[in-house]
Amino acid sequence: MKLLTIVGARPQIIKAAALSRAVAAVGQGRVVEHLLHTGQHYDHSLSGRFFDELGVPRPDFNLGVGSGPHGWQTARMLEGVEQILLGNHYDGVVVYGDTNSTLAGALAASKLHLPLFHIEAGLRSHNMAMPEEVNRVVADRLASLLFAPTAEACTNLRREGYVENTIVESGDVMYDNALHFSAMAEQAPSLATSLGLEHKRFVLATVHRDFNTDTPERLRAIVAALEEVDRHFMPVVMPLHPRTKDRLGSYQPRITAVLQPVGYLEMLQLERHAHVVVTDSGGVQKEAYFLATPSVILRPETEWTEIVAAGAAKLVDADPKAIVDACQTLQQPSPASTNLYGDGHAAEKIIAKIIAFAQ
């Protein structure tokens, strides 16, 4: 069976590492996987280094699309993916999550009548103003198999009328990766130590969502809150996404450490050793939970509702007072329950289901 896996953003490359391991372990001799990188994240620090660090095979195809308005970017990806699919024989297409790369891959596969397998299906923020919500809803509607990472995601799909035998509660491939790579991360040189930071005595912050970075008053409010946390509570460390750096311009946040984007293993280290993580990233919310670190979510809602319900995260939007208060009051959660995100073998289950689907 020949699969085309489509990635375009840093989190998808990380997720692809789990699936590639499963292809080698479960699908050996039965599945051939080719990787297509749309180039949605074209900065080496956000993309290239992850292939090297995580042992993901280099892409067989790279569209090199780069950044741009949503419609323009998605159109270029759709055209490129379609050309690859028309020029090669594939038995199915794998997409992840909720990016424009996900949408383009889903549309191309559907129009060419190829089976589509959506990993991280069923997630809902219930906010259609988010491009990610539109992308994930469309990908779910077009998918042949819906790999839902949680029971709540399955419930969402059933509520929306999806056929039961297309829904698979697979667990979360990011949990697979957290278990696989966390020991490796701890053996690597400590970035926190090199910055003079103590275990559980600093705050880690990431900001990259366009509704935060591209709305000046929101970005100013978030940065002001982080500066206050740094002055009056704990040092703040902030790996700076290229978009955020661009929107900040010449302004340098007055916090302890503003970093270039860090690698996946360095990020796992920082998430494990931070007192609290302040983020608008869905993936970082989950990784923090897996590593028993609370998270302060810079959004009015999240698709990972289980973390908030468990008391391991708090939604604060861009409210400076709420951000500061949550950093000071959130308590360290218990280690992640495998009942929420599976047993660490989600990718193997996914590959086994795809093989069974094709038979």
N, C-alpha and C positions, 0 to 999 in steps of 0.2 A: 504494500500500500504506500502510495507516494503522497505526502502531505506538504503543503506550503504554509509555513508559519509566518505571519506578518507582524512585525514590530516597528515602532517608530520613536518611542520615548523611553527614557531611562528605566522607569518601572517595568515596562514590557520586556526589556532585555533581561532584567533580573528574573522575571517570571519565566521567560523562555529557558533560562538555565535549568529550572526544575523539570520542564517538559523534555528537554534534550537528554537529561540524565535518565528519565523514565523511558525514552525511546531506546536508549542503549540497554537498559535493564530489562524492560518488559517487552519491547517491540523489536528486539534484536532479530534480524532475519525476516521480520514481517512488516516493518515500517521503515521507510526512508523519509527523512525530514529535510526539506530545503528551507532556508531562512531568507526572507525578504525584508530589508530595512528600508523604510520609506525615506529616511533622512529627516523626519520631523524634528528630532533633536540632532542637530548637525555639529554642535560643539563637542570636541573630543572629550572634554571633562564631563559632559553629560551623556556621552554615548560610547565613543571608541574604547575608552579605558575599561568599560564594563565587560566587553567581550574578552579582553585579556585577563581581567581579574577573576571572573567567574567561570572561566573555562567554556564559555559558549562558543561554538564554532563561528568563524567569521561568516558574514552573510554571503549567500550565493548571489544575491542581487541587491543593489543599493540604488534607489531612485534619486537620492540627493536632492529632495524637494526643498528642504529648508523651511524657514519661517515665512509667514504671510497671513493675510486675512483668511478666515475660516473657509469661505467658499472657494477662493483661489487655491488654497493649500489642498483642500479635499479633492477638488477637480483634478489637479495635477497627479495626486496620488491615485485616484480612480483610473485615470488614463494609463498610468504606469503599471499598476497592478493588473489591469485588464490585458495589457500587452504581454506580460509575463505568463499569465494564465492561458492566453491564446497560443503562445509559442511553445508551451510545454504541456505535457499531460499530467494532471494531478487528480487524485481521487478525493480530495477534500482540502478545505482551507481552515486554518486555526487563527482566530483573532482573540485579543485580550482586552478586557476592560472597556474604556470609554473615550479614547482619543480620536482625533480625526483619522488617524491610521486605521483604527478599528472600523470606523464608519466606511472608509473607502474600501477596505478589504471585504466587508460584509456586502456592500453594494455590488462589487465586481463579481464575487462568487455567486451571488443570487442571480444576477443578470445572465451568467453563463451556466446556470442550473447545476452548480457544484455544491455538494454538501458543505455546510458551514458549521463550525464548532466554536461556540462562544464561551470562553473561560472568564469567570466572574460575571455570570449572568444573574439577572434578578435583583441587582442592587438598585435602590431607588432613594434619591434625595427628595423626590416630589417637588422639585424646583425646575420647571422647564426653561427658566431663564439661563440655566447653566448649560453651556454647550455639551458638557460631559453627560448630562442627563438625556439630552436628545440623542447623542451617539449610542448610549447603552440601550435605550429603548428600541431604537431602530435595529441595532444588531441583534437584540433578543427576538424581535419580530421575524427576522430573516433566518434565524439559526435552525439547523436540523437537530442539534443537541445543545441543551442549555446546561452548562456546568456551573451550578450555583454553589458558592463557597460556604453558605450558612443555611440553617433552617429558615431563618427569616427571609432570605432571598428566595427560597423555594415557595414560601407562603405568598410572597409578592407575585410570583409567576402564576401560581394557582388562582390567586385572586383576579388576575388579569385574563384568565381563561386559557392558559396554555395547556396543551395535551399532556397528560401525566407522564406518558412514556418518553417524552422528549426532555423531561426535567431530571437532572442527576445531581443529588447533593454530594458533591465530590470532596468537600473540604477546600482549603485555601492553599494554592501553590506557594504563596508568600510565607505561610507557616512552614511548609516543607523547607524552604530556603533558609528561614531563620534558624531552624534546627540544624540544617546541614552546614551553614557557614558561621554560626556564632562562635563555635570553638576555635575555628580558624581565625576569626576576628580578634579573639582574646590573645592569641599567640603573636599577633602582629605588633609592631611598635605602637605604643599608646600615644595617640594624637593629643588626648586630654592632658597627659603627663607633660608632654612637650610644651603645652601652653601654660603649664603651672597650675592646672586645675585639679581639685581633689574629687574623689569618688562621691557622687550624690551632692556635690557642693557647687553645681553650676546649672544654668538653664540653657537648653539647646533650642534654637529657633530657626524655622524655615518658612519662607513666604514666596510663593510663586504663582498662585492662581491669578488670572487676569483681572477678576473682579476686585482683587485687593491691590495688585500692582498698578492697574491702569485707572484707578479712581484715586486721584491725589489725596483727597481728604481721608480715605481709608488707610492708605499707605502711611500718611503722616501720623494718624492716630496709633497705628500698630507700632511704628518705630518709636514714637514718644513713650508708649507703654513699656517697650523693651528697655529703653534708656532709663526709665524710672526703676524698673526691676533691677537693672545693673547697678544703679546708684544706691538703692536702699535695701536690696534683698540678697541677690547672688550675682556673680559674674554671668554674662550672657555671651554665648557663642553662636554665631550666625553664618553658616555657609551660604554664600550669596548666589542665587540663581542669576544667569545672565539677563533675563528680563527685568528682574528687580534691580540689579545694578544699573541697567540702562535708565529705568524710571527714576532712580535716586539721583542720577546725574552726578554732579560734583559733591553732593552731600554725603558725608561719611558718618554713619550712625555712631553715636558716642557710647559704645559698648566695649566690653573687654576684648572681643576677638571677632572681626569680620573676615571670613575666609573665602577662598575660591571654592567652587564646588568640590566636594570630597568623594572618594570612592565608596563603594558599597560596604566594604569591610570597615572602613573608618567610620562610616555612618552608623553601622551596627554598634561599634564601640561607643560612640558618643551617645547613642540612644540608651544603651545599657547603663552607662555611668552618670547620665544626667539626673538631676533631681526631678525635673519636669521637662517635657517637650512642648514647645509652642509652635503650632503648625497649621497650615491650610491644606496639607497633603493627606489624601486618603491612605496612601501606602505607609507614610510615616506614622500615622495614628496607629495602624495595626502593628507595625514593627515595635513601636514603643510598648504596646500592650503585650506582645509576645515576650518582651524583655522585662516585664513588670515595672514599667515606668509610666506614670500618669501623663496624659496629654491635654493641653489647652487648645481647643479647636477654633481657629480664626474664621469661622463660617457660621451662618445662622442655622445650618442643618448639616447632617452627614449621612452618607449611605451606609456607614458602619455603625448602625444604631445600637448594636449589641454592646459595644465598648462603653457608650454613654450609660446604657441601662445597668451595666455592671459597676458603675461608679468609678471607672478607670479613666474617664475623660469628661470634659465639660465644654459645652458650646458657649462661646463668648462673643462671637461675631468680631467686630472691630471696635468694641467698647473698651477704651483704655483702662477704666477702673475695674471692669470685670476681668480683663487680662491680668492686671497686677494682683487682684484679690485671688484669682484662681492659682496663680503661680505660688502664692504664699500658703494656700489652704489645702490644695489637693494632696491626698495621701497616696503613698505607694500602694498599688493594687497587689492582690495575690498573683502569683505566676499564672500565666494564661491557661485557661481550661481548654483541654482538647475537645470538649463537648461543643465549643463555639466554632472552632475553625478546623476541625478534623483531627486526624491522628498523625499528620506528617507524611502521609503517603497519597496526597491528592493527585499528584501528577501521574503516578502509576495507575490509579483508578481511571483517570481520564483517558490515558492511552489504551487501557484494556477495553473501555466502553467504545472508543472510536474503532478499534479492531472489530469488536462484536457488531457494531453498526454496519460495517462494510461487508460482513459475511452474509 
